[in-house]
């Protein structure tokens, strides 16, 4: 059975949780590299890993800000999100202006993802769940052997993603959490886009937005 290791590297003033994941042969991916590309590359080098892919949950700048630079530097593909997220990727220059980030250019992923797809990183396989609501093309990456999900801004410890952005959909977000995430199992841990990890069971029981 493939063995996955990971570490969480908060980046940008928004303290967005970029995750570095790798298999037992050191083949790795960065999930949601929102900024600080040099720091992320230094972490990869320090651990002696071979970065193969960049995985994106959605198109908000604090999750994708370093993706194009890493692709250009390393020649590795950007995988995800779902193609409805082109809406947000096309707005990256405007996002940078609004949120006080360094200038950001528009880019297109090398592979768009759909619900039910799988993504391989070395010997690891991630299941793709399309979970719209926070943004229209948001995806979640689930590693079944580790019972670990990387959920971006869909679900947080004690909270859920904002839906007051353009093309946000509160009902769709709740449906994705209850219909796609909770059925994975109470024991599944998840890394949110911001803040502390939790388990799906804890959120199903205690999160005031989706409990019950």
RODO-2510 file (C-alpha; in nm, 4 decimals, decimal comma):
residues 212
     n   res          X          Y          Z
     1     x     0,0000     0,0000     0,0000
     2     x     0,1285     0,3440    -0,0912
     3     x     0,2442     0,5504     0,2041
     4     x     0,1812     0,9244     0,1978
     5     x     0,3565     1,1901     0,3987
     6     x     0,2657     1,5562     0,4060
     7     x     0,3448     1,8866     0,5660
     8     x     0,1438     2,2095     0,5747
     9     x     0,3169     2,5319     0,4741
    10     x     0,1050     2,8439     0,5412
    11     x     0,1758     3,1123     0,2803
    12     x     0,0757     3,4733     0,2044
    13     x    -0,0728     3,7224     0,4538
    14     x    -0,3896     3,5093     0,4371
    15     x    -0,1987     3,2162     0,5944
    16     x    -0,3301     2,9820     0,3274
    17     x    -0,2459     2,6159     0,3906
    18     x    -0,0258     2,5008     0,1045
    19     x     0,0306     2,1260     0,1419
    20     x     0,3407     1,9381     0,0283
    21     x     0,2615     1,5682    -0,0200
    22     x     0,4945     1,2851    -0,1173
    23     x     0,5217     0,9082    -0,1461
    24     x     0,7845     0,6773    -0,0001
    25     x     1,0044     0,7270    -0,3078
    26     x     1,0061     1,1039    -0,2586
    27     x     0,7811     1,1893    -0,5531
    28     x     0,5855     1,4971    -0,4537
    29     x     0,3189     1,7546    -0,5339
    30     x     0,2243     2,0931    -0,3960
    31     x    -0,1449     2,1484    -0,3313
    32     x    -0,2569     2,5138    -0,3535
    33     x     0,0768     2,6993    -0,3681
    34     x    -0,0684     3,0436    -0,3012
    35     x     0,2595     3,2355    -0,2907
    36     x     0,6194     3,2393    -0,1679
    37     x     0,7452     3,0127    -0,4459
    38     x     1,1095     3,0374    -0,3338
    39     x     1,0212     2,9256     0,0190
    40     x     0,8176     2,6330    -0,1131
    41     x     1,1015     2,5223    -0,3418
    42     x     1,3458     2,5472    -0,0523
    43     x     1,1254     2,3118     0,1512
    44     x     1,1113     2,0642    -0,1384
    45     x     1,4910     2,0721    -0,1737
    46     x     1,5513     2,0429     0,2000
    47     x     1,3436     1,7257     0,2103
    48     x     1,5146     1,5814    -0,0990
    49     x     1,1874     1,5460    -0,2893
    50     x     1,1156     1,5386    -0,6623
    51     x     0,8244     1,7702    -0,7370
    52     x     0,6025     1,6203    -1,0099
    53     x     0,2802     1,8217    -1,0110
    54     x     0,0973     2,1255    -0,8814
    55     x    -0,2601     2,0524    -0,7697
    56     x    -0,5168     2,3317    -0,7359
    57     x    -0,8478     2,3177    -0,5507
    58     x    -0,9793     2,6497    -0,6846
    59     x    -0,8812     2,9763    -0,8500
    60     x    -0,8575     3,2282    -0,5675
    61     x    -0,5240     3,4072    -0,5675
    62     x    -0,4199     3,3020    -0,2165
    63     x    -0,4384     2,9399    -0,3384
    64     x    -0,2795     2,9717    -0,6842
    65     x    -0,0466     3,2726    -0,6651
    66     x     0,2787     3,0756    -0,7066
    67     x     0,1481     2,8070    -0,9435
    68     x     0,2502     2,9624    -1,2748
    69     x     0,5973     3,0564    -1,1466
    70     x     0,6561     2,7031    -1,0196
    71     x     0,5394     2,5566    -1,3516
    72     x     0,7700     2,7883    -1,5444
    73     x     1,0657     2,7159    -1,3167
    74     x     1,0326     2,3379    -1,2999
    75     x     0,8433     2,2484    -1,6180
    76     x     0,5833     2,0494    -1,4258
    77     x     0,2075     2,0474    -1,4933
    78     x    -0,0668     2,2342    -1,3118
    79     x    -0,3568     1,9952    -1,2467
    80     x    -0,7017     2,1246    -1,1518
    81     x    -0,9371     2,2774    -1,0688
    82     x    -1,2595     2,1995    -1,2569
    83     x    -1,3007     2,4068    -1,5738
    84     x    -1,5694     2,6373    -1,4306
    85     x    -1,2817     2,7875    -1,2330
    86     x    -1,1542     2,9580    -1,5495
    87     x    -1,3895     3,2347    -1,4319
    88     x    -1,1593     3,3074    -1,1361
    89     x    -0,8277     3,2367    -1,3111
    90     x    -0,9174     3,4962    -1,5747
    91     x    -0,9614     3,7464    -1,2905
    92     x    -0,6174     3,6909    -1,1328
    93     x    -0,4789     4,0342    -1,2325
    94     x    -0,7847     4,1990    -1,0783
    95     x    -0,7644     3,9793    -0,7679
    96     x    -0,4043     4,0904    -0,7154
    97     x    -0,5082     4,4556    -0,7307
    98     x    -0,8002     4,4112    -0,4946
    99     x    -0,6170     4,2122    -0,2284
   100     x    -0,2808     4,3895    -0,2394
   101     x    -0,0873     4,0937    -0,3800
   102     x     0,2051     4,1203    -0,6234
   103     x     0,0898     4,1371    -0,9883
   104     x    -0,0513     3,8063    -1,1110
   105     x    -0,0993     3,6917    -1,4688
   106     x    -0,3720     3,4732    -1,6126
   107     x    -0,2794     3,1083    -1,6665
   108     x    -0,4532     2,7923    -1,7847
   109     x    -0,4014     2,4585    -1,6063
   110     x    -0,2445     2,1759    -1,8046
   111     x    -0,5331     1,9528    -1,7019
   112     x    -0,8839     2,0422    -1,5920
   113     x    -1,0461     1,7965    -1,3520
   114     x    -1,3975     1,6548    -1,3254
   115     x    -1,5827     1,4801    -1,0464
   116     x    -1,4691     1,1163    -1,0319
   117     x    -1,1276     1,1761    -1,1880
   118     x    -0,8108     1,0494    -1,0238
   119     x    -0,4725     1,2186    -0,9992
   120     x    -0,1506     1,0256    -0,9438
   121     x     0,1549     1,1576    -0,7633
   122     x     0,4188     0,8884    -0,7734
   123     x     0,2520     0,5830    -0,6180
   124     x    -0,0216     0,7920    -0,4567
   125     x    -0,3715     0,8205    -0,6026
   126     x    -0,6070     1,1047    -0,5209
   127     x    -0,9790     1,0894    -0,5898
   128     x    -1,1276     1,4130    -0,7240
   129     x    -1,4579     1,5455    -0,5896
   130     x    -1,6162     1,8487    -0,7547
   131     x    -1,7508     2,0550    -0,4631
   132     x    -1,8905     2,3846    -0,5934
   133     x    -2,0364     2,6579    -0,3785
   134     x    -1,7421     2,8635    -0,2521
   135     x    -1,6431     2,8898    -0,6179
   136     x    -1,8039     2,7150    -0,9181
   137     x    -1,5158     2,4839    -1,0107
   138     x    -1,3798     2,3980    -0,6654
   139     x    -1,2438     2,0440    -0,6241
   140     x    -1,1319     1,8353    -0,3267
   141     x    -0,8431     1,5867    -0,3360
   142     x    -0,9005     1,2715    -0,1295
   143     x    -0,6317     1,0108    -0,0573
   144     x    -0,8253     0,6991     0,0475
   145     x    -0,5400     0,4936     0,1978
   146     x    -0,4429     0,7797     0,4279
   147     x    -0,8075     0,8751     0,4850
   148     x    -0,7039     1,2351     0,4289
   149     x    -0,8767     1,5047     0,2229
   150     x    -0,7430     1,8383     0,1027
   151     x    -1,0607     2,0451     0,0923
   152     x    -0,9487     2,3985     0,0078
   153     x    -1,2112     2,6494     0,1167
   154     x    -1,5113     2,4138     0,1191
   155     x    -1,5007     2,3213     0,4889
   156     x    -1,3133     2,4456     0,7940
   157     x    -1,2886     2,3471     1,1576
   158     x    -1,6114     2,4982     1,2897
   159     x    -1,7003     2,6859     0,9724
   160     x    -1,7600     2,6604     0,5966
   161     x    -1,6434     2,8490     0,2897
   162     x    -1,7732     3,1934     0,2070
   163     x    -2,0369     3,2113    -0,0654
   164     x    -2,0688     3,5893    -0,0983
   165     x    -1,8179     3,6026    -0,3861
   166     x    -1,9348     3,6192    -0,7489
   167     x    -2,0807     3,2824    -0,8517
   168     x    -2,0894     3,1621    -0,4915
   169     x    -2,3790     2,9294    -0,4055
   170     x    -2,4587     2,8575    -0,0416
   171     x    -2,7021     2,5733    -0,1134
   172     x    -2,4526     2,4057    -0,3476
   173     x    -2,1796     2,4303    -0,0838
   174     x    -2,3937     2,2660     0,1835
   175     x    -2,4949     1,9943    -0,0637
   176     x    -2,1295     1,9256    -0,1490
   177     x    -2,0261     1,8985     0,2153
   178     x    -2,3151     1,6713     0,3102
   179     x    -2,3327     1,4725    -0,0111
   180     x    -1,9672     1,4415    -0,1142
   181     x    -1,7487     1,4896     0,1944
   182     x    -1,9396     1,3458     0,4901
   183     x    -2,0018     1,0101     0,3149
   184     x    -1,6231     0,9578     0,3023
   185     x    -1,6445     0,8665     0,6711
   186     x    -1,6268     1,0243     1,0152
   187     x    -1,2657     0,9150     1,0639
   188     x    -1,1380     1,1049     0,7599
   189     x    -0,9094     1,3935     0,8488
   190     x    -0,8980     1,7018     0,6323
   191     x    -0,6625     1,9900     0,5618
   192     x    -0,8639     2,3088     0,5090
   193     x    -0,7477     2,6074     0,3089
   194     x    -0,6948     2,8050     0,6302
   195     x    -0,6626     2,7140     0,9955
   196     x    -0,6404     2,3870     1,1834
   197     x    -0,7092     2,0356     1,0619
   198     x    -1,0186     1,8490     1,1760
   199     x    -1,2141     1,5321     1,1012
   200     x    -1,5318     1,4988     0,8994
   201     x    -1,6991     1,3317     1,1967
   202     x    -1,6260     1,6220     1,4251
   203     x    -1,7670     1,8691     1,1742
   204     x    -2,0720     1,6536     1,1066
   205     x    -2,1483     1,6531     1,4801
   206     x    -2,0350     1,9986     1,5911
   207     x    -2,0025     2,2425     1,2987
   208     x    -2,2962     2,4831     1,3392
   209     x    -2,3272     2,5351     0,9633
   210     x    -2,3652     2,1694     0,8635
   211     x    -2,4211     1,9630     1,1795
   212     x    -2,7255     1,7417     1,2090
***
